[in-house]
Amino acid sequence: MKSPIETFSEWVKNGKDDGMEKNHYEPVSKIIELVISTDKKFNIIDAGCGNGWAVRLVANEKNCKSACGVDGSQLMIQKAKKNDLINNYIHADLNTWNPITKVDVVMSMEVFYYFKNPQKIINNIFNYWLKPNGRLIIGVDFYYENPQCHDWQKQTGVSIMNLLKIKEWTNLFKKAGFKDVKKHQFCASGEWKGTLVVEGTKI
Ligand SMILES: C[S@@+](CC[C@H](N)C(=O)[O-])C[C@H]1O[C@@H](n2cnc3c(N)ncnc32)[C@H](O)[C@@H]1O
Protein backbone atom coordinates (compact mmCIF):
# COMPACT_ATOMS: atom_id res chain seq x y z
CA MET A 1 0.00 0.00 0.00
CA LYS A 2 1.17 3.54 -0.74
CA SER A 3 0.85 6.64 1.42
CA PRO A 4 -1.63 9.29 0.24
CA ILE A 5 1.23 11.64 -0.71
CA GLU A 6 3.06 8.94 -2.74
CA THR A 7 -0.21 8.08 -4.48
CA PHE A 8 -0.99 11.64 -5.50
CA SER A 9 2.58 12.30 -6.65
CA GLU A 10 2.09 9.42 -9.10
CA TRP A 11 -1.12 11.08 -10.28
CA VAL A 12 0.96 14.11 -11.33
CA LYS A 13 3.37 11.87 -13.27
CA ASN A 14 0.55 10.29 -15.28
CA GLY A 15 -1.58 13.45 -15.61
CA LYS A 16 -4.43 12.04 -13.53
CA ASP A 17 -4.33 15.10 -11.25
CA ASP A 18 -6.01 17.18 -13.99
CA GLY A 19 -9.12 14.98 -13.61
CA MET A 20 -9.57 16.28 -10.06
CA GLU A 21 -10.40 19.76 -11.34
CA LYS A 22 -13.13 18.27 -13.51
CA ASN A 23 -14.49 15.93 -10.81
CA HIS A 24 -14.28 18.36 -7.89
CA TYR A 25 -15.24 21.56 -9.70
CA GLU A 26 -18.94 21.56 -8.75
CA PRO A 27 -18.57 20.79 -5.03
CA VAL A 28 -15.59 23.19 -4.75
CA SER A 29 -17.75 25.91 -6.36
CA LYS A 30 -20.29 25.25 -3.57
CA ILE A 31 -17.51 25.49 -0.96
CA ILE A 32 -16.42 28.81 -2.49
CA GLU A 33 -20.04 30.04 -2.32
CA LEU A 34 -19.86 29.38 1.45
CA VAL A 35 -16.47 31.13 1.65
CA ILE A 36 -17.80 34.33 0.02
CA SER A 37 -21.24 34.22 1.68
CA THR A 38 -20.19 36.64 4.46
CA ASP A 39 -19.27 39.32 1.89
CA LYS A 40 -16.14 40.16 3.93
CA LYS A 41 -12.57 40.39 2.63
CA PHE A 42 -10.59 37.24 3.42
CA ASN A 43 -7.20 35.52 3.37
CA ILE A 44 -7.49 31.82 2.62
CA ILE A 45 -5.47 28.60 2.77
CA ASP A 46 -6.40 25.56 0.67
CA ALA A 47 -5.23 22.58 2.77
CA GLY A 48 -4.14 19.80 0.40
CA CYS A 49 -4.38 22.01 -2.69
CA GLY A 50 -3.12 19.41 -5.19
CA ASN A 51 -2.07 21.19 -8.40
CA GLY A 52 -3.59 24.45 -7.17
CA TRP A 53 -6.62 24.77 -9.45
CA ALA A 54 -8.97 25.66 -6.55
CA VAL A 55 -6.50 28.24 -5.21
CA ARG A 56 -6.56 29.96 -8.61
CA LEU A 57 -10.38 29.78 -8.64
CA VAL A 58 -10.92 31.29 -5.19
CA ALA A 59 -8.21 33.92 -5.77
CA ASN A 60 -10.43 35.39 -8.52
CA GLU A 61 -13.13 36.29 -6.00
CA LYS A 62 -13.34 40.04 -5.49
CA ASN A 63 -13.03 39.80 -1.69
CA CYS A 64 -10.01 37.48 -1.73
CA LYS A 65 -6.97 39.34 -0.36
CA SER A 66 -4.57 36.37 -0.59
CA ALA A 67 -4.77 32.67 -1.39
CA CYS A 68 -2.22 30.05 -0.40
CA GLY A 69 -2.13 26.34 -1.22
CA VAL A 70 -0.36 23.73 0.90
CA ASP A 71 0.31 20.17 -0.21
CA GLY A 72 2.56 17.31 0.84
CA SER A 73 3.36 16.28 -2.73
CA GLN A 74 6.40 18.10 -4.10
CA LEU A 75 5.25 17.33 -7.65
CA MET A 76 1.80 18.84 -7.04
CA ILE A 77 3.39 22.01 -5.64
CA GLN A 78 5.87 22.24 -8.53
CA LYS A 79 2.98 22.02 -10.99
CA ALA A 80 0.92 24.58 -9.05
CA LYS A 81 3.84 27.05 -9.06
CA LYS A 82 4.44 26.51 -12.77
CA ASN A 83 0.78 27.29 -13.56
CA ASP A 84 0.46 30.28 -11.24
CA LEU A 85 3.03 32.99 -10.59
CA ILE A 86 0.70 35.07 -8.41
CA ASN A 87 -0.54 32.97 -5.51
CA ASN A 88 1.56 31.25 -2.87
CA TYR A 89 2.21 27.49 -2.74
CA ILE A 90 3.93 25.63 0.07
CA HIS A 91 5.24 22.07 0.14
CA ALA A 92 4.53 20.73 3.64
CA ASP A 93 2.96 17.86 5.55
CA LEU A 94 -0.34 19.11 6.98
CA ASN A 95 0.20 16.89 10.04
CA THR A 96 2.91 19.23 11.29
CA TRP A 97 2.75 22.52 9.34
CA ASN A 98 1.44 25.80 10.76
CA PRO A 99 1.20 29.13 8.89
CA ILE A 100 3.32 32.11 9.98
CA THR A 101 0.26 34.38 9.77
CA LYS A 102 -3.27 33.32 10.73
CA VAL A 103 -6.02 33.49 8.08
CA ASP A 104 -9.78 34.10 7.84
CA VAL A 105 -10.69 30.88 6.04
CA VAL A 106 -9.25 27.40 5.56
CA MET A 107 -10.88 25.35 2.82
CA SER A 108 -10.14 21.83 1.68
CA MET A 109 -11.48 19.31 -0.80
CA GLU A 110 -10.99 15.54 -0.57
CA VAL A 111 -8.09 15.58 1.89
CA PHE A 112 -9.15 15.13 5.52
CA TYR A 113 -9.80 11.38 5.45
CA TYR A 114 -6.17 10.83 4.45
CA PHE A 115 -5.03 11.63 7.99
CA LYS A 116 -4.51 8.97 10.67
CA ASN A 117 -5.76 11.45 13.24
CA PRO A 118 -8.01 14.11 11.64
CA GLN A 119 -8.90 15.46 15.10
CA LYS A 120 -5.28 16.55 15.62
CA ILE A 121 -5.24 18.60 12.40
CA ILE A 122 -8.67 20.12 13.00
CA ASN A 123 -7.50 21.15 16.51
CA ASN A 124 -4.33 22.59 15.02
CA ILE A 125 -6.25 24.60 12.44
CA PHE A 126 -8.53 25.94 15.19
CA ASN A 127 -5.62 26.91 17.45
CA TYR A 128 -2.84 27.96 15.08
CA TRP A 129 -4.21 28.68 11.59
CA LEU A 130 -7.41 30.69 12.08
CA LYS A 131 -8.01 34.23 13.30
CA PRO A 132 -10.96 34.84 15.67
CA ASN A 133 -14.18 34.42 13.66
CA GLY A 134 -12.21 32.39 11.11
CA ARG A 135 -13.87 29.47 9.36
CA LEU A 136 -12.88 25.94 8.39
CA ILE A 137 -14.81 24.45 5.45
CA ILE A 138 -13.93 20.94 4.25
CA GLY A 139 -15.40 18.64 1.62
CA VAL A 140 -15.13 14.84 1.57
CA ASP A 141 -16.66 12.32 -0.83
CA PHE A 142 -15.40 9.33 1.20
CA TYR A 143 -17.79 8.99 4.15
CA TYR A 144 -19.89 6.20 5.59
CA GLU A 145 -23.31 7.38 4.37
CA ASN A 146 -22.05 7.44 0.76
CA PRO A 147 -21.87 3.68 -0.01
CA GLN A 148 -20.54 4.17 -3.56
CA CYS A 149 -17.19 5.13 -2.04
CA HIS A 150 -16.83 2.17 0.30
CA ASP A 151 -14.51 0.17 -1.97
CA TRP A 152 -12.20 3.10 -2.82
CA GLN A 153 -9.43 2.03 -0.45
CA LYS A 154 -9.39 -1.46 -2.01
CA GLN A 155 -9.42 0.07 -5.51
CA THR A 156 -6.68 2.61 -4.90
CA GLY A 157 -4.43 0.81 -2.38
CA VAL A 158 -3.92 4.00 -0.36
CA SER A 159 -2.65 3.17 3.14
CA ILE A 160 -4.71 5.68 5.15
CA MET A 161 -8.38 6.31 4.37
CA ASN A 162 -10.62 7.07 7.36
CA LEU A 163 -14.24 6.13 6.63
CA LEU A 164 -16.13 8.28 9.15
CA LYS A 165 -19.84 8.93 9.62
CA ILE A 166 -21.30 12.42 9.11
CA LYS A 167 -21.87 12.73 12.85
CA GLU A 168 -18.24 11.78 13.51
CA TRP A 169 -17.02 14.56 11.19
CA THR A 170 -19.24 17.20 12.81
CA ASN A 171 -18.14 16.00 16.27
CA LEU A 172 -14.47 16.44 15.33
CA PHE A 173 -15.24 20.09 14.59
CA LYS A 174 -17.21 20.56 17.82
CA LYS A 175 -14.50 18.87 19.93
CA ALA A 176 -11.89 21.23 18.47
CA GLY A 177 -14.00 24.17 19.66
CA PHE A 178 -15.75 25.21 16.45
CA LYS A 179 -19.22 26.76 16.85
CA ASP A 180 -22.08 27.03 14.40
CA VAL A 181 -21.05 23.68 12.90
CA LYS A 182 -23.10 22.89 9.80
CA LYS A 183 -23.06 20.09 7.26
CA HIS A 184 -24.26 19.92 3.67
CA GLN A 185 -24.37 17.20 1.04
CA PHE A 186 -23.73 18.96 -2.27
CA CYS A 187 -24.22 17.58 -5.80
CA ALA A 188 -26.04 14.39 -4.73
CA SER A 189 -27.53 12.36 -7.58
CA GLY A 190 -29.21 8.94 -7.30
CA GLU A 191 -27.00 6.54 -5.34
CA TRP A 192 -24.29 9.19 -5.06
CA LYS A 193 -24.98 10.92 -1.73
CA GLY A 194 -22.95 13.99 -2.66
CA THR A 195 -19.89 15.71 -1.26
CA LEU A 196 -20.15 16.05 2.50
CA VAL A 197 -19.18 19.62 3.37
CA VAL A 198 -18.65 20.51 7.04
CA GLU A 199 -18.11 24.09 8.17
CA GLY A 200 -17.44 25.65 11.54
CA THR A 201 -16.52 29.05 12.96
CA LYS A 202 -13.90 29.91 15.59
CA ILE A 203 -16.04 32.19 17.75
C1 LIG B 1 -7.67 13.86 -3.59
S1 LIG B 1 -6.32 15.00 -3.66
C2 LIG B 1 -7.23 16.53 -3.65
C3 LIG B 1 -6.45 17.70 -4.19
C4 LIG B 1 -7.23 19.00 -4.34
N1 LIG B 1 -7.82 19.42 -3.09
C5 LIG B 1 -8.29 18.88 -5.42
O1 LIG B 1 -9.49 18.84 -5.11
O2 LIG B 1 -7.90 18.76 -6.60
C6 LIG B 1 -5.64 14.91 -2.02
C7 LIG B 1 -4.41 15.81 -1.84
O3 LIG B 1 -4.06 15.80 -0.45
C8 LIG B 1 -2.65 15.78 -0.36
N2 LIG B 1 -2.29 15.22 0.96
C9 LIG B 1 -2.65 14.03 1.47
N3 LIG B 1 -2.13 13.86 2.70
C10 LIG B 1 -1.41 14.99 2.97
C11 LIG B 1 -0.63 15.43 4.05
N4 LIG B 1 -0.44 14.68 5.16
N5 LIG B 1 -0.04 16.65 3.98
C12 LIG B 1 -0.18 17.42 2.88
N6 LIG B 1 -0.92 17.06 1.81
C13 LIG B 1 -1.52 15.86 1.85
C14 LIG B 1 -2.20 14.92 -1.53
O4 LIG B 1 -0.85 15.13 -1.87
C15 LIG B 1 -3.19 15.35 -2.62
O5 LIG B 1 -2.69 16.38 -3.41
The ligand as a Gaussian input file, in Angstrom:
#p B3LYP/6-31G(d) Opt

LIG

0 1
 C       -7.673000      13.858000      -3.589000
 S       -6.324000      15.001000      -3.661000
 C       -7.232000      16.533000      -3.653000
 C       -6.450000      17.696000      -4.188000
 C       -7.230000      19.002000      -4.341000
 N       -7.816000      19.420000      -3.091000
 C       -8.286000      18.875000      -5.415000
 O       -9.491000      18.844000      -5.106000
 O       -7.900000      18.756000      -6.596000
 C       -5.635000      14.915000      -2.023000
 C       -4.408000      15.815000      -1.838000
 O       -4.056000      15.802000      -0.455000
 C       -2.653000      15.778000      -0.357000
 N       -2.289000      15.215000       0.960000
 C       -2.654000      14.028000       1.473000
 N       -2.134000      13.864000       2.703000
 C       -1.414000      14.985000       2.967000
 C       -0.625000      15.435000       4.054000
 N       -0.443000      14.676000       5.156000
 N       -0.042000      16.650000       3.983000
 C       -0.181000      17.420000       2.885000
 N       -0.921000      17.062000       1.812000
 C       -1.516000      15.855000       1.852000
 C       -2.202000      14.917000      -1.529000
 O       -0.851000      15.131000      -1.874000
 C       -3.192000      15.346000      -2.616000
 O       -2.685000      16.385000      -3.411000

